[in-house]
């Protein structure tokens, strides 16, 4: 007899669902075993070794499920502790890896970008939330970190509405080779959210993993 596989179903954790499934299967197993014993041939009784092996299988699976339950509890406690620590980030200003910044009703938007090598030409392209290009300009060509401050207007000077805007940076060397670039954004942490089992910071309306945070400052000091 094979022990049925353990699956995941809606309405509970994998370990809880597996425990329920195992209990149902074990009840079925006992019912079948009792029926077999009641109807066995007295002159050719069933092999007790097979029953023992089946019980050992159930016992092994039960222990594995118990271990998984304990691991789920431990992961939950770790996640809760991490979320509590991340509460300290609320209201702070962070600089993080990313390309999306929030244009408010007042003040410019500031992006950071870095070139891996000196460039012959660098182009900065700002797009709105729909992907439409709204502003383009030439960027710095020196190797290392740079800063781009955008006043929120398009190339003809028209003020654009508040919202999320993204910066794309392309740079080429003197021989026409593409240069690796990285962008960063600055914003205030306004909340926390869980994604793929990890708790991330909400910055400029987007989810930012803690590993992407480059620096942290008290809001308003940057």
DAVENHU-V169152 format. One record per residue. RES is the residue in one letter. SS is DSSP state (H for helix, E for strand, - for the rest). NEAR is the number of other C-alpha atoms within 10 Angstrom. D_CENTER is the distance of its C-alpha to the mean C-alpha in Angstrom with 1 decimal. Layout:
RES,SS,NEAR,D_CENTER
RES,SS,NEAR,D_CENTER
//
This chain:
X,-,9,40.6
X,-,7,36.9
X,-,14,34.3
X,-,12,31.9
X,-,9,28.3
X,-,15,25.6
X,-,10,23.2
X,-,12,20.6
X,-,11,21.9
X,-,7,21.0
X,-,8,22.1
X,-,10,21.2
X,-,14,19.1
X,H,17,19.8
X,H,21,22.3
X,H,18,24.1
X,H,18,24.5
X,H,25,25.7
X,H,19,28.2
X,H,11,29.6
X,H,15,30.0
X,H,20,31.7
X,H,14,34.0
X,H,11,35.1
X,H,15,35.7
X,H,15,37.6
X,H,11,39.8
X,H,12,40.5
X,H,18,41.4
X,H,12,43.8
X,H,11,45.4
X,H,12,46.0
X,H,13,47.2
X,H,12,49.7
X,H,11,50.9
X,H,13,51.4
X,H,12,53.3
X,H,10,55.5
X,-,10,56.4
X,-,12,56.7
X,E,10,60.0
X,-,9,61.9
X,-,6,63.5
X,E,7,60.1
X,-,11,57.5
X,-,13,53.7
X,-,8,52.3
X,H,8,50.9
X,H,9,48.8
X,H,11,46.6
X,H,14,45.9
X,H,10,45.1
X,H,12,42.6
X,H,15,40.9
X,H,15,40.7
X,H,12,39.3
X,H,14,36.5
X,H,19,35.6
X,H,12,35.8
X,H,12,33.4
X,H,18,30.8
X,H,16,31.3
X,H,11,30.7
X,H,14,27.4
X,H,20,26.2
X,H,16,27.3
X,H,12,25.3
X,H,17,22.1
X,H,18,22.8
X,H,12,23.2
X,H,13,20.0
X,H,16,18.1
X,H,11,20.0
X,H,12,19.3
X,H,13,15.5
X,H,13,15.9
X,H,12,18.2
X,H,12,15.9
X,H,16,13.1
X,H,13,15.9
X,H,11,17.2
X,H,14,14.2
X,H,18,13.9
X,H,11,17.7
X,H,10,17.5
X,H,16,15.0
X,H,13,17.7
X,H,10,19.8
X,H,21,17.8
X,-,17,18.8
X,-,16,21.6
X,E,17,21.2
X,E,21,21.0
X,E,22,18.5
X,E,20,18.6
X,E,22,15.3
X,E,19,14.5
X,-,20,14.4
X,-,19,17.1
X,E,25,17.0
X,E,22,19.4
X,E,21,21.1
X,E,20,24.8
X,-,13,26.6
X,-,11,30.2
X,-,9,31.5
X,-,10,30.8
X,-,13,29.4
X,E,18,25.9
X,E,17,25.2
X,E,21,23.1
X,E,20,23.2
X,E,23,23.5
X,E,19,24.8
X,E,23,27.0
X,-,14,27.2
X,-,17,30.9
X,-,17,33.7
X,-,22,33.7
X,-,16,36.7
X,E,17,34.9
X,E,20,31.5
X,E,15,30.5
X,E,17,28.1
X,E,16,27.0
X,E,21,25.6
X,E,17,24.4
X,-,18,23.8
X,-,11,21.1
X,-,8,22.9
X,-,10,23.0
X,-,11,26.7
X,E,16,28.0
X,E,17,29.6
X,E,18,30.6
X,E,15,31.4
X,E,10,33.0
X,E,13,33.7
X,-,19,31.7
X,-,21,32.8
X,-,19,33.6
X,-,16,33.6
X,-,14,31.3
X,E,14,28.7
X,E,15,27.0
X,E,15,28.2
X,E,15,27.7
X,E,14,28.1
X,E,10,29.2
X,E,15,29.4
X,-,15,31.7
X,-,24,30.2
X,E,14,33.1
X,-,15,33.5
X,-,11,35.9
X,-,8,38.9
X,-,10,38.1
X,-,9,36.9
X,E,11,34.5
X,-,14,31.3
X,-,12,29.7
X,-,13,26.9
X,E,15,23.4
X,E,17,20.5
X,E,22,21.7
X,E,21,20.2
X,E,23,22.0
X,E,17,22.6
X,E,20,24.7
X,E,18,26.9
X,E,24,29.5
X,E,19,32.3
X,-,15,34.7
X,-,10,38.5
X,-,8,38.6
X,-,11,36.1
X,-,11,33.2
X,E,13,29.6
X,-,19,28.2
X,-,13,24.6
X,E,18,23.2
X,E,17,20.2
X,E,21,19.5
X,E,22,18.4
X,E,25,18.6
X,E,26,19.9
X,E,25,19.4
X,E,23,19.6
X,E,24,16.8
X,E,16,17.6
X,E,17,15.1
X,E,18,12.0
X,E,15,9.5
X,E,14,7.2
X,E,11,4.1
X,-,6,4.2
X,-,10,6.6
X,E,12,5.6
X,E,19,7.6
X,E,22,7.4
X,E,26,10.7
X,E,20,12.1
X,E,25,14.4
X,-,20,16.7
X,-,17,15.2
X,E,18,11.8
X,E,17,8.4
X,E,21,8.7
X,-,17,7.0
X,H,13,10.2
X,H,9,11.0
X,H,14,11.6
X,E,17,14.2
X,E,13,17.6
X,E,10,19.9
X,E,17,20.4
X,E,14,23.6
X,E,13,25.3
X,-,15,25.0
X,-,10,27.9
X,-,7,28.8
X,-,11,27.3
//
